[in-house]
Amino acid sequence: MLEAVDAYTYWPAYTAGEESYRGSIAPGKVADLVVLGENIFSIDPMRILNTPVEMTVIDGKVVAE
């Protein structure tokens, strides 16, 4: 699962030369993220598609709850 998350977050930022300010959650980086209703690292991968999105944050601002 970690490899899949990295494939959609860190590695695209790295490829674009943007890993210093996006691609992972850290102080000083842009905050674009979703909060999921379940821990995707501990559930059956087949359940991820049905996991609800609880919150969406874009540029550090909550845009959906």
DSSP file (Angstrom, degrees, kcal/mol; ACC not computed):
  #  RESIDUE AA STRUCTURE BP1 BP2  ACC     N-H-->O    O-->H-N    N-H-->O    O-->H-N    TCO  KAPPA ALPHA  PHI   PSI    X-CA   Y-CA   Z-CA
    1    1 A M     >        0   0    0      0, 0.0     4,-2.5     0, 0.0     5,-0.2   0.000 360.0 360.0 360.0 -40.3    0.0    0.0    0.0
    2    2 A L  H  >  +     0   0    0      1,-0.2     4,-2.6     2,-0.2     5,-0.2   0.902 360.0  51.8 -59.3 -40.4    2.8    2.4    0.8
    3    3 A E  H  > S+     0   0    0      1,-0.2     4,-1.9     2,-0.2    -1,-0.2   0.894 109.5  50.0 -62.6 -39.4    4.2    1.9   -2.7
    4    4 A A  H  > S+     0   0    0      2,-0.2     4,-0.9     1,-0.2    -2,-0.2   0.917 111.4  47.6 -66.2 -43.6    0.8    2.7   -4.2
    5    5 A V  H >X S+     0   0    0     -4,-2.5     4,-0.9     1,-0.2     3,-0.9   0.935 112.5  49.3 -63.8 -45.6    0.4    5.9   -2.1
    6    6 A D  H ><>S+     0   0    0     -4,-2.6     5,-2.3     1,-0.2     3,-0.5   0.866 104.5  60.2 -59.7 -35.7    4.0    7.0   -3.0
    7    7 A A  H 3<5S+     0   0    0     -4,-1.9    -1,-0.2     1,-0.2    -2,-0.2   0.767 113.4  36.6 -64.3 -25.4    3.2    6.3   -6.7
    8    8 A Y  H <<5S+     0   0    0     -4,-0.9    -1,-0.2    -3,-0.9    -2,-0.2   0.490 132.3  21.8-104.0  -5.7    0.4    8.9   -6.6
    9    9 A T  T <X5S+     0   0    0     -4,-0.9     4,-1.3    -3,-0.5    -3,-0.2   0.644 124.5  26.3-124.3 -75.4    2.0   11.5   -4.2
   10   10 A Y  H  >5S+     0   0    0     -5,-0.2     4,-2.7     1,-0.2     5,-0.2   0.932 116.5  53.1 -66.6 -49.2    5.8   11.6   -3.8
   11   11 A W  H  ><S+     0   0    0     -5,-2.3     4,-2.7     1,-0.2     5,-0.2   0.867 107.3  49.9 -64.6 -38.5    7.0   10.2   -7.1
   12   12 A P  H  > S+     0   0    0      0, 0.0     4,-1.8     0, 0.0    -1,-0.2   0.921 113.4  47.9 -62.8 -39.6    5.1   12.6   -9.3
   13   13 A A  H  <>S+     0   0    0     -4,-1.3     5,-3.3     2,-0.2     6,-0.6   0.924 113.0  48.5 -63.6 -43.5    6.3   15.5   -7.3
   14   14 A Y  H ><5S+     0   0    0     -4,-2.7     3,-1.5     4,-0.2    -1,-0.2   0.931 109.7  51.6 -60.6 -46.7    9.9   14.2   -7.5
   15   15 A T  H 3<5S+     0   0    0     -4,-2.7    -1,-0.2     1,-0.3    -2,-0.2   0.856 111.6  47.5 -60.3 -35.9    9.6   13.6  -11.2
   16   16 A A  T 3<5S-     0   0    0     -4,-1.8    -1,-0.3    -5,-0.2    -2,-0.2   0.448 116.1-115.0 -84.5  -0.3    8.5   17.2  -11.7
   17   17 A G  T < 5S+     0   0    0     -3,-1.5    -3,-0.2    -4,-0.4     3,-0.2   0.752  88.0 112.8  73.3  23.9   11.3   18.5   -9.5
   18   18 A E    >>< +     0   0    0     -5,-3.3     3,-1.8    -6,-0.2     4,-1.4   0.211  28.8 112.2-112.4  13.2    8.7   19.7   -6.9
   19   19 A E  T 34  +     0   0    0     -6,-0.6    -1,-0.1     1,-0.3    -5,-0.1   0.677  67.9  68.6 -65.8 -15.9    9.4   17.4   -4.0
   20   20 A S  T 34 S+     0   0    0     -3,-0.2    -1,-0.3     1,-0.2    -2,-0.1   0.721 118.9  17.4 -74.8 -18.8   10.8   20.3   -1.9
   21   21 A Y  T <4 S+     0   0    0     -3,-1.8     9,-2.6     1,-0.2     2,-0.3   0.395 128.6  25.5-134.7   3.3    7.3   21.7   -1.6
   22   22 A R  S  < S+     0   0    0     -4,-1.4    -1,-0.2     7,-0.2     3,-0.1  -0.977  80.9  67.2-155.5 167.8    4.8   19.0   -2.5
   23   23 A G  S    S+     0   0    0     -2,-0.3     2,-0.3     7,-0.2   -12,-0.1   0.196 100.1  41.6 104.7 -15.9    4.3   15.2   -2.6
   24   24 A S  S    S-     0   0    0      6,-0.2     2,-0.7   -15,-0.1    -1,-0.1  -0.965  87.9-100.3-153.2 165.0    4.4   14.6    1.1
   25   25 A I        +     0   0    0     -2,-0.3     6,-0.1    -3,-0.1    -3,-0.0  -0.822  63.5 127.1 -95.9 113.8    3.0   16.2    4.3
   26   26 A A    >   -     0   0    0     -2,-0.7     3,-2.0     4,-0.2    -2,-0.1  -0.979  65.8 -73.0-159.3 155.9    5.6   18.3    6.1
   27   27 A P  T 3  S+     0   0    0      0, 0.0     3,-0.1     0, 0.0    -2,-0.0  -0.283 117.9  21.2 -55.0 135.4    6.0   21.8    7.4
   28   28 A G  T 3  S+     0   0    0      1,-0.3     2,-0.2    -7,-0.0     3,-0.0   0.322  99.3 111.1  88.8  -7.5    6.4   24.3    4.6
   29   29 A K  S <  S-     0   0    0     -3,-2.0    -1,-0.3     1,-0.1    -7,-0.2  -0.673  79.2 -94.4 -97.4 155.2    4.8   22.1    1.9
   30   30 A V        -     0   0    0     -9,-2.6     2,-0.9    -2,-0.2    -7,-0.2  -0.368  36.8-131.5 -63.4 146.0    1.5   22.8    0.2
   31   31 A A        +     0   0    0     -6,-0.1    29,-2.7    -9,-0.1     2,-0.5  -0.769  44.4 149.5-109.0  88.6   -1.3   21.0    1.9
   32   32 A D        +     0   0    0     -2,-0.9     2,-0.3    26,-0.2    26,-0.2  -0.977  30.2 125.5-114.2 114.2   -3.4   19.1   -0.6
   33   33 A L  E     -A   57   0A   0     24,-2.5    24,-3.3    -2,-0.5     2,-0.4  -0.981  48.2-130.6-160.6 166.1   -4.8   16.0    1.0
   34   34 A V  E     -A   56   0A   0     -2,-0.3     2,-0.6    22,-0.2    22,-0.2  -0.952  14.8-140.7-123.2 149.6   -7.9   13.9    1.8
   35   35 A V  E     -A   55   0A   0     20,-2.7    19,-3.1    -2,-0.4    20,-1.4  -0.956  25.2-151.2-107.1 121.8   -8.9   12.4    5.1
   36   36 A L  E     -A   53   0A   0     -2,-0.6    17,-0.2    17,-0.2    15,-0.0  -0.602  19.3-126.8 -96.6 155.4  -10.3    9.0    4.6
   37   37 A G  S    S+     0   0    0     15,-2.9     2,-0.3    -2,-0.2    16,-0.1   0.552  93.1  35.1 -76.4  -9.1  -12.9    7.2    6.7
   38   38 A E  S    S-     0   0    0     14,-0.3     2,-0.9    10,-0.1    -2,-0.1  -0.962  90.6-102.1-141.0 158.3  -10.7    4.1    7.1
   39   39 A N    >>  -     0   0    0     -2,-0.3     3,-2.0     1,-0.2     4,-0.9  -0.724  28.6-162.0 -81.3 105.7   -7.1    3.4    7.4
   40   40 A I  T 34 S+     0   0    0     -2,-0.9    -1,-0.2     1,-0.3     8,-0.1   0.648  86.3  63.8 -67.5 -13.0   -6.1    2.1    3.9
   41   41 A F  T 34 S+     0   0    0      1,-0.2    -1,-0.3   -40,-0.1   -39,-0.1   0.590 110.6  35.9 -83.8 -10.3   -3.0    0.6    5.3
   42   42 A S  T <4 S+     0   0    0     -3,-2.0     2,-0.2     2,-0.1    -2,-0.2   0.462 102.8  78.5-122.6  -2.2   -4.9   -1.9    7.5
   43   43 A I  S  < S-     0   0    0     -4,-0.9     5,-0.1     1,-0.1    -5,-0.0  -0.617  94.3 -81.7-102.9 166.5   -8.0   -2.8    5.5
   44   44 A D    >   -     0   0    0     -2,-0.2     3,-2.7     1,-0.2     4,-0.4  -0.482  40.8-128.2 -60.8 127.7   -8.4   -5.2    2.6
   45   45 A P  G >  S+     0   0    0      0, 0.0     3,-1.1     0, 0.0     4,-0.4   0.768 106.9  65.8 -53.3 -27.0   -7.2   -3.3   -0.5
   46   46 A M  G 3  S+     0   0    0      1,-0.2     3,-0.3     2,-0.1     4,-0.2   0.694  96.2  57.7 -69.6 -16.8  -10.5   -4.3   -2.3
   47   47 A R  G X  S+     0   0    0     -3,-2.7     3,-1.0     1,-0.2     4,-0.3   0.596  82.1  85.2 -86.7 -11.9  -12.4   -2.1    0.3
   48   48 A I  G X  S+     0   0    0     -3,-1.1     3,-2.0    -4,-0.4    -1,-0.2   0.890  81.2  60.8 -60.4 -40.5  -10.5    1.1   -0.6
   49   49 A L  G 3  S+     0   0    0     -4,-0.4    -1,-0.3     1,-0.3    -2,-0.1   0.814 109.3  43.5 -55.8 -31.4  -12.8    2.0   -3.5
   50   50 A N  G <  S+     0   0    0     -3,-1.0    -1,-0.3    -4,-0.2    -2,-0.2   0.308  84.4 119.1 -98.6   8.0  -15.7    2.1   -1.0
   51   51 A T    <   -     0   0    0     -3,-2.0     2,-0.1    -4,-0.3    -3,-0.0  -0.625  65.7-123.8 -76.5 125.3  -13.8    4.1    1.6
   52   52 A P        -     0   0    0      0, 0.0   -15,-2.9     0, 0.0     2,-0.6  -0.378  10.7-127.0 -72.2 146.4  -15.5    7.4    2.3
   53   53 A V  E     -A   36   0A   0    -17,-0.2   -17,-0.2     1,-0.2     3,-0.1  -0.844  24.4-176.1 -88.6 120.1  -13.7   10.7    1.9
   54   54 A E  E     +     0   0A   0    -19,-3.1     2,-0.3    -2,-0.6   -18,-0.2   0.786  65.2   2.0 -88.2 -31.2  -14.3   12.6    5.2
   55   55 A M  E     -A   35   0A   0    -20,-1.4   -20,-2.7     2,-0.0     2,-0.4  -0.988  55.6-152.4-157.9 145.8  -12.5   15.8    4.3
   56   56 A T  E     -AB  34  64A   0      8,-2.4     7,-2.8    -2,-0.3     8,-1.3  -0.993  12.8-169.0-122.9 130.7  -10.6   17.4    1.4
   57   57 A V  E     -AB  33  62A   0    -24,-3.3   -24,-2.5    -2,-0.4     2,-0.4  -0.979   3.7-176.7-121.3 127.4   -7.9   20.1    1.9
   58   58 A I  E >  S- B   0  61A   0      3,-2.6     3,-1.9    -2,-0.5   -26,-0.2  -0.993  74.0 -11.2-127.0 127.1   -6.5   22.1   -0.9
   59   59 A D  T 3  S-     0   0    0     -2,-0.4   -27,-0.2     1,-0.3    -1,-0.1   0.847 130.3 -54.8  53.0  38.1   -3.7   24.6   -0.4
   60   60 A G  T 3  S+     0   0    0    -29,-2.7     2,-0.4     1,-0.2    -1,-0.3   0.498 116.2 111.0  80.5   3.4   -4.1   24.2    3.4
   61   61 A K  E <  S-B   58   0A   0     -3,-1.9    -3,-2.6   -30,-0.3     2,-0.4  -0.934  71.6-121.4-116.2 133.7   -7.8   25.1    3.3
   62   62 A V  E     +B   57   0A   0     -2,-0.4    -5,-0.2    -5,-0.2     3,-0.1  -0.577  35.3 170.1 -69.3 122.2  -10.7   22.7    4.0
   63   63 A V  E     +     0   0A   0     -7,-2.8     2,-0.3    -2,-0.4    -6,-0.2   0.560  63.5  21.4-111.3 -14.1  -12.8   22.7    0.8
   64   64 A A  E      B   56   0A   0     -8,-1.3    -8,-2.4     1,-0.1    -1,-0.3  -0.971 360.0 360.0-154.7 140.1  -15.1   19.8    1.6
   65   65 A E              0   0    0     -2,-0.3    -1,-0.1   -10,-0.2    -3,-0.0   0.278 360.0 360.0-133.0 360.0  -16.3   18.0    4.8
